[in-house]
């Protein structure tokens, strides 16, 4: 059975291994250089300080993936919008783990009165596109050739899920 829980500092080496593999072998992250454990610690501390969750999928004490949300843009008027990230370990992709990791992000966003969740997905990542569509995300933008990795140009799609929150949005 796969358990979804809040990430702990002890999970960071596993999260780092998953993220670095994604950098080195996929176009899910438009990054070339792997991260260090110190970088992952800083990232985790920043998530905690900002009040954003990091969830892990665990089975038999093995971390199979993780997910989080963070700000979409730094400007104040975007305060009701977050961007999500879901990463699943190689060998475990396409088995429904992403669904288990995305659902609590949506619940978190609603509980924090967010209105929109944005996902930036490589246009060739059919698995992630299907995952997000299964939760009601809709494609709202397709940016052509905005990334370059593995000797080719990459297209990026923005997907959006609009929530029925907040009840009373306010400026400021």
N, C-alpha and C positions, 0 to 999 in steps of 0.2 A: 504494500500500500504506500502511496506517495503522500507525504505530509507537507502542507504548506504552512510555513511559520515565519516569524520575523527573523531576519538575519542577525547573527551575533558576531562580535569581533573575531571569534575563533573560526568563523566561516570564511574570512577574507582570503586566505590562501586558495581555497577552492573557487571562490568567485573570481579571483585573479586568473587562475588557470583557465577557467571558462572564457573570460573576457579576452585574454591574450590569444587563445585559440581562435576566437571569432575574428580578431584583428588579422591574424596570420593566414587564415584559410577561407574567409568569407568576405562578402561585400556588405554584410550587415552593419559594419562600422567603417566609416570612411577615414580610417586611421592607418598609418604604416607601422609605427613603432609601438612595441608592447609597453605595458605599464609595469611599474615596480610595486612591491608590496607597500612601500611607504606612500606611493600615489594612491593606492586602493584604500589605505587607512585614512588619508586626508579626504578622499571622496566620501567614505563612510561617515566620518565625523561631520562633514559638511551636510550630508543628508540628515543626520540626526539633529544637528543644530537648527536646520531649517524646518524640521518637523515632517520630513518626507519619509515614507516607509521604504524599506528594502525587504522583499520577501524572498525566501528560498524554497525550492522544491527538494525534498529530501526523501530518500528511500534507503532503508538499511544503513543509515548513517553516511550515505553518499549524497553529496549535493549534485542534483541533476540540472539545476538552472536557477536563475534569479530574475527579479523584476523590480522596477522602481518607477517613480515619477519625479519630475522636477519642473522648474519654471520653463515655460515655453519661450518667453522673451523677458528681458529685464525691466521693461518700461511698466509703469504703474497700472495702466489701463488693461494690461494682460493678467491682472491678479486673479481672474476667474478661469484661467487656462493653464493646463499642465501638459507636459510631453511625457509619454511613457516609453519605457525600454524593457524589453523582454529578451533574455538570452538563455538558451538551452545548450547543454553540453553536447559535443559531438557524440554520435552514437545513440542519442536519446531524442533527437529531433524528429518531428512528425508523429509523435506518440501521444499527443494530447497534453503534454506538460505545459506548453505555452498557454493553453486555455486555463489550466489551474493557476497559473501565475498572473494572467491578465485580469481575471475576475476580481481578486481583492484590490487591485489598483482602481478599478471602476468604483467599487464600494468605498474605498478611501476618498476618491475624488468627490463623490456624492456627500459623504459625511463631512467634508471640509467646504461644502458649498461651491465647488468648482462647477463651471458651466460647460467647458469644452476640454476634451482630451485629444491631443494631436499625436500622431505617430508618423515618424519619418521612416519610410521603408524603401530599400533599394527596389527598383522596378522589376528586377528579375527574381526577387524573393517571393515566389508564389506561395510558399508555406506561410510566411508572415502575412501576406496580403489576405489569404483565406482565413487565417486566424482572426485578424481584425474585422474582416467582413462578418464573421460568424457572431460577433458582438454588436454589430450594427454600425461599425465605422464605415464612412463613405469617402471615396477619393475626392479630394477638393483641389489638388494641384499635381501637376506632373512637370518636374523640372528636368529638362533634357541636358545631358552631358555636363552636369555640375560637379561630378567627381571623376577622378582618374585613379584606377587601381588595377593591378594585375595586367597592365599593358592595354587597358581599354577604357573608354569613356563610360561613365555610369549615370543612369537616370535615377532621380529620387522622386518618390511619390509622397505627398502628404495626405494622410487619412485623418478624418475627424469624427469624433463621437460627441454629439450634443446631449447634455444632460438636462433634466428638468429643474436643476438647482442653479443658483440660489433662489429662494422665494422672493426676496427683495434685494436685488443688487443695488449697491451705492457707489457713487464716485468717491474718490479720495481714500 
